[in-house]
Amino acid sequence: MAGNRSEKVAQLIQKDLAEIFVREGNTIAPGVMVSVTRIRMSPDLGSARIYISIFPSDDAKEKLNGINQNKSKIRGELGKRTRHQLRVVPELHFYLDDSLDYEENIDRLLRGEGENPIE
């Protein structure tokens, strides 16, 4: 039952964070598109690990630092949106999800466009 609740809270937070990044993305992370790819909730629902994808990914770590500096603003906006569904807004921890870059690299290697590590 607890797993089901944490999944529902994660889905709610993912939807609301996606809307926050769409509406306020230019002030939080200017010049890039931010996508919330996955959320992992702690068992007590007090902490959320948020995996985001940043496009273009040239200076993704720099933009992630900017997002982490605006964490309290994002959490406050999330609290306004979820005040009727959640008693406590979880602590937000943002991580870079580089799985798309990894997939692109594998695809490029399979097409023979990258370096061949075997030779």
MIDOSE-1310 file (N, C-alpha, C; in nm, 2 decimals, decimal comma, always signed):
residues 119
magn	+0,08/-0,12/+0,00/+0,00/+0,00/+0,00/+0,09/+0,13/+0,00; +0,20/+0,12/+0,08/+0,28/+0,24/+0,08/+0,35/+0,27/-0,05; +0,38/+0,16/-0,13/+0,44/+0,18/-0,26/+0,35/+0,25/-0,35; +0,22/+0,21/-0,34/+0,12/+0,27/-0,43/+0,10/+0,42/-0,40
rsek	+0,10/+0,45/-0,27/+0,09/+0,60/-0,24/+0,21/+0,68/-0,29; +0,33/+0,62/-0,27/+0,45/+0,69/-0,32/+0,45/+0,71/-0,47; +0,40/+0,61/-0,54/+0,39/+0,62/-0,69/+0,29/+0,73/-0,73; +0,18/+0,74/-0,66/+0,08/+0,84/-0,69/+0,13/+0,98/-0,66
vaql	+0,20/+1,00/-0,54/+0,26/+1,12/-0,51/+0,37/+1,16/-0,61; +0,45/+1,06/-0,65/+0,56/+1,09/-0,75/+0,49/+1,14/-0,89; +0,38/+1,07/-0,93/+0,32/+1,12/-1,05/+0,26/+1,26/-1,04; +0,20/+1,29/-0,92/+0,15/+1,42/-0,90/+0,26/+1,53/-0,91
iqkd	+0,37/+1,50/-0,84/+0,48/+1,59/-0,84/+0,54/+1,61/-0,97; +0,56/+1,50/-1,05/+0,61/+1,50/-1,18/+0,53/+1,59/-1,27; +0,40/+1,57/-1,27/+0,31/+1,66/-1,35/+0,32/+1,80/-1,31; +0,32/+1,83/-1,19/+0,32/+1,97/-1,14/+0,46/+2,04/-1,17
laei	+0,57/+1,96/-1,15/+0,70/+2,02/-1,18/+0,71/+2,04/-1,33; +0,66/+1,95/-1,41/+0,67/+1,98/-1,56/+0,60/+2,11/-1,59; +0,48/+2,13/-1,53/+0,41/+2,26/-1,56/+0,49/+2,38/-1,51; +0,56/+2,36/-1,39/+0,64/+2,47/-1,34/+0,75/+2,50/-1,43
fvre	+0,82/+2,40/-1,48/+0,93/+2,42/-1,58/+0,88/+2,48/-1,71; +0,76/+2,45/-1,75/+0,71/+2,51/-1,88/+0,68/+2,66/-1,85; +0,61/+2,69/-1,74/+0,57/+2,83/-1,72/+0,68/+2,92/-1,67; +0,77/+2,87/-1,59/+0,87/+2,95/-1,53/+1,01/+2,91/-1,57
gnti	+1,02/+2,83/-1,67/+1,15/+2,78/-1,72/+1,25/+2,88/-1,75; +1,21/+3,00/-1,81/+1,30/+3,10/-1,85/+1,36/+3,17/-1,73; +1,30/+3,17/-1,62/+1,36/+3,24/-1,50/+1,44/+3,14/-1,42; +1,41/+3,01/-1,43/+1,48/+2,91/-1,35/+1,60/+2,86/-1,43
apgv	+1,58/+2,83/-1,55/+1,69/+2,78/-1,64/+1,68/+2,84/-1,78; +1,73/+2,96/-1,80/+1,71/+3,03/-1,93/+1,78/+2,96/-2,04; +1,71/+2,96/-2,16/+1,78/+2,91/-2,28/+1,78/+2,76/-2,30; +1,72/+2,68/-2,21/+1,71/+2,54/-2,22/+1,57/+2,49/-2,20
mvsv	+1,55/+2,36/-2,24/+1,42/+2,30/-2,21/+1,45/+2,19/-2,11; +1,37/+2,19/-2,00/+1,39/+2,10/-1,89/+1,27/+2,00/-1,89; +1,30/+1,87/-1,89/+1,20/+1,77/-1,88/+1,22/+1,69/-1,75; +1,11/+1,66/-1,68/+1,12/+1,58/-1,56/+1,10/+1,43/-1,61
trir	+1,20/+1,35/-1,60/+1,20/+1,22/-1,66/+1,15/+1,11/-1,55; +1,19/+1,13/-1,43/+1,16/+1,03/-1,33/+1,17/+1,09/-1,19; +1,09/+1,03/-1,10/+1,09/+1,08/-0,96/+1,09/+0,95/-0,87; +1,18/+0,95/-0,77/+1,18/+0,85/-0,67/+1,16/+0,91/-0,54
mspd	+1,05/+0,86/-0,47/+1,01/+0,91/-0,34/+1,07/+0,83/-0,23; +1,11/+0,89/-0,12/+1,15/+0,82/+0,00/+1,03/+0,75/+0,06; +1,05/+0,65/+0,14/+0,93/+0,58/+0,20/+0,84/+0,66/+0,28; +0,89/+0,77/+0,35/+0,81/+0,85/+0,43/+0,75/+0,97/+0,35
lgsa	+0,78/+0,98/+0,22/+0,73/+1,08/+0,13/+0,79/+1,22/+0,17; +0,90/+1,23/+0,25/+0,95/+1,35/+0,29/+1,06/+1,40/+0,20; +1,10/+1,32/+0,10/+1,21/+1,35/+0,01/+1,19/+1,30/-0,13; +1,22/+1,38/-0,23/+1,20/+1,33/-0,37/+1,33/+1,35/-0,44
riyi	+1,37/+1,24/-0,51/+1,49/+1,25/-0,60/+1,43/+1,27/-0,74; +1,46/+1,39/-0,80/+1,40/+1,43/-0,92/+1,50/+1,42/-1,03; +1,48/+1,34/-1,13/+1,58/+1,32/-1,24/+1,52/+1,41/-1,36; +1,61/+1,50/-1,41/+1,57/+1,59/-1,51/+1,66/+1,57/-1,63
sifp	+1,60/+1,60/-1,75/+1,68/+1,60/-1,87/+1,68/+1,74/-1,92; +1,80/+1,79/-1,96/+1,81/+1,93/-2,01/+1,86/+1,92/-2,16; +1,78/+2,00/-2,24/+1,81/+2,01/-2,38/+1,83/+2,15/-2,42; +1,93/+2,19/-2,49/+2,05/+2,12/-2,53/+2,14/+2,09/-2,41
sdda	+2,21/+1,98/-2,42/+2,28/+1,93/-2,30/+2,43/+1,98/-2,30; +2,46/+2,09/-2,37/+2,60/+2,14/-2,37/+2,64/+2,18/-2,24; +2,57/+2,26/-2,17/+2,61/+2,31/-2,03/+2,50/+2,26/-1,93; +2,47/+2,14/-1,94/+2,36/+2,08/-1,85/+2,40/+2,09/-1,70
kekl	+2,53/+2,06/-1,67/+2,56/+2,07/-1,53/+2,55/+2,21/-1,47; +2,59/+2,31/-1,55/+2,57/+2,45/-1,52/+2,43/+2,48/-1,49; +2,34/+2,44/-1,58/+2,20/+2,47/-1,57/+2,14/+2,39/-1,44; +2,19/+2,27/-1,42/+2,15/+2,20/-1,30/+2,18/+2,27/-1,17
ngin	+2,30/+2,33/-1,17/+2,34/+2,42/-1,05/+2,24/+2,53/-1,04; +2,20/+2,59/-1,15/+2,10/+2,70/-1,14/+1,97/+2,66/-1,09; +1,93/+2,54/-1,13/+1,80/+2,48/-1,08/+1,81/+2,45/-0,93; +1,93/+2,40/-0,89/+1,95/+2,37/-0,75/+1,95/+2,50/-0,66
qnks	+2,00/+2,61/-0,72/+2,00/+2,74/-0,65/+1,85/+2,79/-0,64; +1,76/+2,76/-0,73/+1,62/+2,80/-0,72/+1,53/+2,69/-0,66; +1,59/+2,60/-0,59/+1,52/+2,49/-0,53/+1,40/+2,53/-0,44; +1,43/+2,63/-0,36/+1,33/+2,68/-0,26/+1,21/+2,75/-0,34
kirg	+1,24/+2,82/-0,44/+1,14/+2,88/-0,52/+1,05/+2,77/-0,59; +1,11/+2,67/-0,64/+1,04/+2,56/-0,71/+0,96/+2,49/-0,61; +1,01/+2,46/-0,49/+0,94/+2,39/-0,38/+0,82/+2,47/-0,34; +0,84/+2,61/-0,33/+0,72/+2,69/-0,29/+0,61/+2,69/-0,39
elgk	+0,65/+2,70/-0,52/+0,55/+2,69/-0,63/+0,48/+2,55/-0,63; +0,56/+2,45/-0,60/+0,50/+2,31/-0,59/+0,40/+2,30/-0,48; +0,43/+2,37/-0,37/+0,35/+2,37/-0,25/+0,21/+2,44/-0,28; +0,22/+2,55/-0,36/+0,10/+2,62/-0,39/+0,01/+2,53/-0,48
rtrh	+0,07/+2,45/-0,57/-0,01/+2,36/-0,66/-0,06/+2,24/-0,59; +0,01/+2,19/-0,49/-0,03/+2,06/-0,43/-0,09/+2,08/-0,29; -0,13/+2,20/-0,25/-0,17/+2,22/-0,11/-0,29/+2,15/-0,07; -0,38/+2,11/-0,17/-0,50/+2,03/-0,13/-0,47/+1,88/-0,14
qlrv	-0,36/+1,84/-0,20/-0,33/+1,69/-0,21/-0,23/+1,64/-0,11; -0,13/+1,73/-0,08/-0,02/+1,69/+0,01/-0,02/+1,77/+0,14; +0,00/+1,70/+0,25/+0,01/+1,77/+0,37/+0,15/+1,84/+0,38; +0,26/+1,77/+0,34/+0,39/+1,83/+0,35/+0,45/+1,82/+0,21
vpel	+0,51/+1,92/+0,16/+0,58/+1,92/+0,03/+0,72/+1,86/+0,06; +0,75/+1,75/-0,01/+0,88/+1,69/+0,01/+1,00/+1,78/-0,02; +1,11/+1,74/+0,04/+1,24/+1,81/+0,01/+1,28/+1,76/-0,13; +1,32/+1,86/-0,22/+1,35/+1,83/-0,36/+1,50/+1,81/-0,38
hfyl	+1,54/+1,71/-0,44/+1,68/+1,68/-0,48/+1,69/+1,66/-0,63; +1,75/+1,75/-0,70/+1,76/+1,73/-0,85/+1,88/+1,66/-0,90; +1,87/+1,57/-0,99/+1,98/+1,50/-1,05/+1,96/+1,50/-1,20; +2,08/+1,50/-1,27/+2,08/+1,50/-1,41/+2,05/+1,36/-1,47
ddsl	+1,96/+1,34/-1,55/+1,93/+1,22/-1,62/+1,99/+1,22/-1,76; +2,10/+1,15/-1,77/+2,18/+1,15/-1,89/+2,15/+1,03/-1,98; +2,04/+0,96/-1,95/+2,01/+0,84/-2,03/+1,99/+0,87/-2,18; +1,94/+0,98/-2,21/+1,92/+1,01/-2,36/+2,05/+1,03/-2,42
dyee	+2,14/+1,10/-2,36/+2,28/+1,12/-2,42/+2,35/+0,98/-2,43; +2,33/+0,90/-2,33/+2,39/+0,76/-2,34/+2,33/+0,68/-2,46; +2,20/+0,69/-2,48/+2,13/+0,62/-2,59/+2,19/+0,68/-2,72; +2,20/+0,81/-2,73/+2,25/+0,87/-2,86/+2,39/+0,82/-2,89
nidr	+2,47/+0,81/-2,78/+2,61/+0,77/-2,80/+2,62/+0,63/-2,85; +2,53/+0,54/-2,79/+2,53/+0,40/-2,83/+2,48/+0,39/-2,98; +2,38/+0,47/-3,01/+2,33/+0,47/-3,15/+2,43/+0,51/-3,25; +2,51/+0,62/-3,21/+2,61/+0,67/-3,30/+2,72/+0,56/-3,31
llrg	+2,76/+0,49/-3,21/+2,86/+0,39/-3,22/+2,81/+0,27/-3,30; +2,69/+0,24/-3,29/+2,63/+0,13/-3,37/+2,63/+0,16/-3,52; +2,61/+0,29/-3,55/+2,61/+0,33/-3,69/+2,75/+0,35/-3,74; +2,85/+0,33/-3,66/+2,99/+0,34/-3,70/+3,04/+0,48/-3,71
egen	+2,97/+0,58/-3,65/+3,02/+0,72/-3,66/+3,11/+0,76/-3,55; +3,13/+0,68/-3,45/+3,21/+0,72/-3,33/+3,34/+0,64/-3,34; +3,42/+0,66/-3,23/+3,54/+0,59/-3,22/+3,52/+0,44/-3,19; +3,60/+0,36/-3,24/+3,59/+0,22/-3,22/+3,68/+0,18/-3,11
pie	+3,64/+0,14/-2,99/+3,72/+0,11/-2,88/+3,80/-0,02/-2,89; +3,75/-0,11/-2,99/+3,82/-0,24/-3,00/+3,95/-0,23/-3,07; +3,96/-0,14/-3,17/+4,09/-0,13/-3,25/+4,20/-0,07/-3,17
